Amino acid sequence: MDRTTTTLVRGMMMADLQAVLDIDHLSFPIPWSERTYKYEIEENPSSHMHVVEVLEDRNPRVVGYIGFWFIVDEAHISTLAVHPDYRGQGIGELLLDTALKHAVELGVKIVTLEVRVSNHAAINLYRKYDFIIVGSRPRYYRDNNEDALLMTREN
Ligand SMILES: CC(C)(COP(=O)(O)OP(=O)(O)OC[C@H]1O[C@@H](n2cnc3c(N)ncnc32)[C@H](O)[C@@H]1OP(=O)(O)O)[C@@H](O)C(=O)NCCC(=O)NCCS
């Protein structure tokens, strides 16, 4: 991260929307819509969204984000992505760590998520944070009918 001097994790704001949508389109075959993000940021009381911002030549730039839904005592990771230019630098880990700590503050007992069976980078990241595979959802992803792995981490 040569040109990057500071990294900040903070709550996602409406002003982050375009940067988040750009990363989303670069990261997922079925990106979320602008409307979905607006709902998650402004209306959904269960949704907790964070971004990572770096200083790039002194200009702040959003380079990754994570979201989770918190219901009763369960957190479900809803989304996680890092801009392709910034992958492999610990930003995904920083985001996951932030979300998990926030969920612990809220009193989480179990964290769940779905991940494509072919997504080795994400599966490795989740394993590193003690998630285990507890099941699968056959043909879960509608773009290519790929199976999802269901992973959980108990607090
Ligand atoms: C998954 C993703 C968020 C990881 O973010 P990242 O910032 O590149 O990851 P980090 O640099 O923090 O790496 C943390 C750990 O993830 C795993 N990992 C990350 N990239 C990996 C790769 N290319 N291959 C294998 N494991 C990888 C490793 O366990 C790594 O730990 P290590 O460095 O000690 O080996 C990123 O690849 C991404 O945005 N992918 C597209 C969107 C996506 O798939 N999101 C997850 C949906 S479930």
The ligand as an ORCA input file, in Angstrom:
! r2SCAN-3c Opt
* xyz 0 1
  C     -12.958    -12.374     -0.318
  C     -12.337    -10.978     -0.286
  C     -13.289    -10.031      0.446
  C     -11.018    -11.046      0.518
  O     -10.543     -9.729      0.724
  P      -8.976     -9.391      0.754
  O      -8.826     -8.016      1.254
  O      -8.354     -9.693     -0.564
  O      -8.457    -10.469      1.832
  P      -7.254    -10.296      2.864
  O      -6.080     -9.693      2.171
  O      -7.745     -9.613      4.094
  O      -6.911    -11.814      3.185
  C      -7.332    -12.424      4.409
  C      -7.355    -13.921      4.256
  O      -8.285    -14.310      3.218
  C      -7.788    -15.446      2.509
  N      -7.510    -15.058      1.124
  C      -7.595    -13.804      0.606
  N      -7.322    -13.819     -0.717
  C      -7.063    -15.103     -1.031
  C      -6.739    -15.755     -2.257
  N      -6.621    -15.076     -3.416
  N      -6.568    -17.105     -2.235
  C      -6.696    -17.788     -1.094
  N      -7.012    -17.228      0.118
  C      -7.185    -15.894      0.134
  C      -6.530    -15.854      3.242
  O      -6.905    -16.749      4.274
  C      -6.058    -14.535      3.823
  O      -5.242    -14.710      4.956
  P      -3.634    -14.835      4.786
  O      -3.200    -13.570      4.131
  O      -3.136    -15.005      6.183
  O      -3.402    -16.022      3.910
  C     -11.998    -10.443     -1.709
  O     -11.286    -11.437     -2.398
  C     -13.224    -10.057     -2.541
  O     -13.707     -8.928     -2.470
  N     -13.732    -11.011     -3.365
  C     -14.897    -10.727     -4.237
  C     -16.179    -10.625     -3.422
  C     -16.413    -11.857     -2.591
  O     -16.187    -12.980     -3.022
  N     -16.927    -11.645     -1.333
  C     -17.241    -12.710     -0.427
  C     -18.653    -13.131     -0.644
  S     -19.100    -14.494      0.434
*
